[in-house]
């Protein structure tokens, strides 16, 4: 169930916004135009250009009143190459730094199978919520 205060229209700042094919200036213009048209939800994640999409969204949101942007990012639950996955708190801290924010509205556990969402991950999400770093937590699962 979608929380009642979640915006109904969003924009993903993902892959192309982390490449040379879309300039940072164009990403900033796109975000500002979206806000002017009433878009308030912005979804991104550290897996898009090794954090470049998050950094660009953060640059676009500088000076934008915080209540005008509902920001969603992601935390990896596995690495595609099987290498070590950094802890939840470290990943979230790095995302917040790239975004230039003290908190995000929501964080999604990115890509686990439902049976792989351990109590540890759920505890990490709860802890971030209690500490005020996130308002909502969720899962964008592979299954």
N, C-alpha and C positions, 0 to 999 in steps of 0.2 A: 504494500500500500504506500502510495506517495504521500509524504507529510503535506498537510494543507497549505503550509507556507512556501512550499517549493514552487519556483516559477514554472510556468507551463511551456515556455519557449526558451530554447537554449542554443548555444553555438559551441561547437567543439574546436578547440585550438590544438590541432594534432600534427600529424606527419608533415604536411606541406609547410606548416608554419615553423618548422624546425630545419628548413633547408634553404639553399641559395635560390630556389625557384620562387620563393615568396620572400620579399624583403621584410625586415623588421618594421620599417616604416609602413608598408602595406598592411601588416598584421595589426599595427596600432590603429591605422585608419579604419580597418574592418571592425575592430572591437568598438571603437567610438561610434561608428555608423550604426552598429547593432544596438548599442545602448540608446542612441537617439530614436531608433525604431521601436524601442520597448523591450528588447531582449535583455534579460538580467541574469540568466544562468550561463556560466562559462565552464566548460569541462575540458580538462587537460590532464597531463600526467608526465612523470619523469621519463617514461619509455619513449617519448616522442623527441627524437634528436638528442638523446642523453640530457634531457632537461631544458633544451633550448626553447621548446614551445612554452613551458612554464615561465621561463625568464621573459619571453616576449609578452606573454599575457600580463605578467607583473609590470612590465614597462608600460603597457597600454592602460593599466588600471591606476597608475600613479596619478594622484589628484582627483580620481573618481571617488565620490562619496561611497563608503563601504556598503551602505544599504542599497546601492544601485547595481551591485555585482554579487551574485550568489556563486561562489567559487567551489568547484568540485575538482579534486585531484585523485590520484591513485597511489597505492603502495603495492609493490610487487610481492607476490607470495612464492614465486619461483623465478629462476633465471632460465631463459630459453636454452642456454648452452649447458645447463646443469651446474654452473658454478655457484658459489656461496651467495645467498640472498641476504643483504644487510638487514639488521633488525628494523622492525616497524618504526620505532621512535626515531632512529637515525634517518631513515628514508623520509619520514614526514618533516623532520627538522630541515633537511636539505631542500625539500619542496617549498617550505615556507620561506626559506632564504631566497630561493630563485624567484618566487612570487612577490617577495617584498611584503609579506603579510605576517601578522602574529597568529592568525587563525584562518582556517578555511571552513566553509559551511558544511562540506561533506568530504569524506574520504572513502574510496572504494578499494577493497582488496581485489587486485587485478589478476584475473585468470585462473584461480584455483578450480579444481573439481570440487563439488559440494562436499564430498567426503574428506577432502583435504583441509577444510577450514577447521583448524584445531581450536581447542579451548584457549590456547595461547594467543592466537590471532584475535579471537573475540575479546579476550581480556585486554589486549593492546588497544583495540578500538574503544572499549569501555573506558579505559584509563585516559585516553586522549579526550574523550567526551567529558569525563569528570573534571579534567584539568582545564577545560575550556578551549582547547586547541582545535576541536572540531565540534560541530553541532550534531551531525548525523554520520553514521557509518553504514556501509553496505558492501555487497559483493557483486562484482561482475564476473560471473563464473563461466567456465568453458562448457559446462553441460547444460 
